[in-house]
Amino acid sequence: MATFGGPRFPGIENGLVFAVDPLNQESWTGPDSAVVNNIPPLSSTISGSIYNDTSGSLGVSGSFVFDGTDDRIGLNNDSVLDIFGGDFSVSLWFNHTNTAGSATPLLEIAGFSDKMAMTLGFTSNTGVGFAVGSTWNYNAGSGFNDGKWHNMIATRTGTTYKIYVDGVDTAFSNGSFGYNTSAPLNRIGSGKFGVVYYNGYIGPILFYNRVLTALEISQNYNQLKSRFT
């Protein structure tokens, strides 16, 4: 079993409420499994169902593979995921080569009144962004469609939002974002009205119910960087 950070977690543990890692057998048992789980001893009530080819094989560096057509992981609506009304940090590793399109979702938590999405960029998929409620912070940097691994961390402290890419606090533009309010869903690899799908790889995802410091963000990034280089 591959584990990172401590005995089980791929990073800082303080404030961690949700962690999924395709290389951790406590999180995902492999291609024969159609379920992902929150890494123990975190809440055992959070789980996700794998749809279509995502469960077929591990991608590069141990990751979930999404084909951009119908692959997705659907998370249940457990209240432990309902952290986006307060301060938080969300970390996600991704790898892709998309050159066109806009607002392709990496992750969306829209099953609660307080909603969040992590996406590729707006004017092109070479950047990244995230949305909380109707506020969308997008096009943080560019050139992340290089077929290499990158880490995105989104944080909120009160009304202050930040996006870190590969451990660096990155400037961004502002806009508005829409969710499927008639059928809100919690998904990895899909989102925004439930009909847009990501094409690429996704690695570990971590949710914190607090804001990580810049030092902790750097520590998390460096902890896993060697795995993805």
Residue pairs with C-beta under 8 A, 6 or more apart in sequence:
1 24
1 25
1 26
2 21
2 23
2 24
2 25
2 62
3 9
3 10
3 24
4 10
4 11
4 21
4 24
4 204
4 223
4 224
4 227
5 11
5 12
5 13
5 223
6 13
8 24
8 26
8 39
8 40
8 41
9 16
9 19
9 39
10 19
10 21
10 24
10 204
10 206
10 223
10 224
11 19
11 91
11 204
11 206
11 219
11 220
11 223
11 224
12 208
12 212
12 216
12 219
12 220
14 210
15 89
15 208
15 209
15 210
15 212
16 42
16 206
16 207
16 208
17 42
17 43
17 80
17 81
17 83
17 207
17 208
17 209
18 38
18 42
18 43
18 46
18 80
18 81
18 205
18 206
18 207
19 27
19 38
19 39
19 42
19 204
19 205
19 206
19 207
20 27
20 28
20 36
20 37
20 38
20 39
20 48
20 188
20 204
20 205
21 27
21 28
21 39
21 62
21 203
21 204
21 205
22 28
22 36
22 58
22 62
22 63
22 64
22 203
22 204
23 58
23 62
24 39
26 37
26 39
26 40
27 36
27 37
27 38
27 39
28 35
28 36
28 37
30 58
31 55
31 56
31 57
31 58
32 55
33 50
33 55
34 49
34 50
34 55
35 47
35 48
35 49
35 50
36 47
36 48
36 50
36 73
37 44
37 46
37 47
37 48
38 44
38 45
38 46
38 47
38 80
43 78
43 80
45 76
45 78
45 80
46 75
46 76
46 78
46 80
46 81
47 75
47 76
48 73
48 74
48 75
48 76
48 188
49 73
49 74
50 73
51 70
51 71
51 72
51 73
51 74
52 67
52 69
52 70
52 71
52 72
53 65
53 67
53 70
53 71
54 64
54 65
54 66
54 71
54 72
54 73
54 189
56 65
57 65
58 65
59 65
59 95
59 201
60 95
60 201
61 95
61 149
61 201
61 203
61 227
61 228
62 203
62 227
63 93
63 95
63 201
63 202
63 203
64 73
64 188
64 189
64 201
64 202
64 203
65 71
65 201
66 72
66 189
66 197
66 198
66 199
66 200
66 201
66 202
67 197
67 199
68 98
68 197
68 198
68 199
68 200
69 197
69 199
70 197
71 189
71 190
71 197
71 198
72 187
72 188
72 189
72 190
72 197
73 187
73 188
73 189
74 185
74 186
74 187
75 81
75 109
75 186
75 187
75 188
76 186
77 111
77 112
77 186
81 109
81 111
81 112
81 186
81 207
82 112
82 114
83 207
83 208
83 209
84 109
84 112
84 114
84 115
84 116
84 132
84 156
85 113
85 114
86 156
86 209
87 155
87 156
87 157
87 158
87 209
87 210
87 211
88 116
88 155
88 156
88 207
88 208
88 209
88 210
88 211
89 153
89 154
89 155
89 206
89 207
89 208
89 210
89 211
89 212
89 217
90 107
90 116
90 118
90 130
90 153
90 154
90 155
90 205
90 206
90 207
90 208
91 151
91 152
91 153
91 204
91 205
91 206
91 208
91 220
92 106
92 107
92 118
92 151
92 152
92 153
92 202
92 203
92 204
92 205
92 206
93 149
93 150
93 151
93 152
93 202
93 203
93 204
93 205
93 224
93 228
94 106
94 128
94 144
94 149
94 150
94 152
94 200
94 201
94 202
94 203
95 147
95 148
95 149
95 150
95 200
95 201
95 203
95 228
96 120
96 125
96 144
96 145
96 147
96 198
96 199
96 200
96 201
97 145
97 146
97 147
97 200
98 104
98 120
98 125
98 145
98 199
98 200
99 124
99 125
99 126
99 145
100 124
100 125
101 120
101 124
101 125
102 120
102 121
102 122
102 123
102 124
102 125
103 119
103 120
103 121
103 122
103 129
103 138
103 177
103 192
103 196
104 119
104 120
104 125
104 196
104 197
104 198
104 199
105 117
105 118
105 119
105 120
105 187
105 189
105 190
105 191
105 192
105 196
105 198
106 118
106 119
106 120
106 128
106 152
106 188
106 189
106 198
106 202
107 117
107 118
107 187
107 188
107 189
107 191
107 202
107 205
108 115
108 116
108 117
108 118
108 179
108 185
108 186
108 187
108 190
108 191
108 192
109 115
109 116
109 117
109 186
110 116
110 117
110 179
110 180
110 184
110 185
110 186
110 191
111 184
111 185
111 186
112 184
114 132
114 133
115 131
115 132
115 133
115 179
115 184
116 130
116 131
116 132
116 154
117 130
117 131
117 177
117 179
117 191
117 192
118 128
118 129
118 130
118 152
118 154
119 128
119 129
119 130
119 131
119 138
119 191
119 192
120 126
120 127
120 128
120 129
120 144
120 145
120 198
121 127
121 128
121 129
121 138
121 139
121 140
121 142
122 129
122 136
122 138
122 139
122 173
122 175
123 139
124 142
125 145
126 142
126 143
126 144
126 145
127 138
127 139
127 140
127 141
127 142
127 144
128 138
128 139
128 140
128 141
128 144
128 150
128 152
128 163
128 165
129 136
129 137
129 138
129 139
129 140
129 163
129 172
130 136
130 137
130 138
130 152
130 154
130 161
130 163
131 137
131 138
131 177
132 156
132 161
134 176
134 177
134 178
135 161
135 174
135 176
135 177
136 174
136 175
136 176
136 177
137 154
137 161
137 163
137 172
137 173
137 174
138 172
138 173
138 174
138 175
139 172
139 173
140 152
140 163
140 165
140 170
140 171
140 172
141 165
141 170
144 150
144 165
148 228
149 201
149 203
149 228
149 229
150 165
150 166
151 164
151 165
151 166
151 167
151 220
151 221
151 224
151 225
151 228
152 163
152 164
152 165
153 163
153 164
153 212
153 217
153 220
153 221
154 161
154 162
154 163
154 164
155 161
155 162
155 164
155 211
155 212
156 162
156 211
157 211
162 169
163 169
163 170
163 172
164 170
164 217
164 221
166 221
167 217
167 218
167 221
167 222
169 214
177 192
178 192
178 193
179 191
179 192
179 193
180 192
180 193
180 194
183 194
185 191
185 194
187 194
188 202
188 205
189 197
189 198
189 202
190 196
190 197
190 198
203 224
203 228
204 224
206 220
212 220
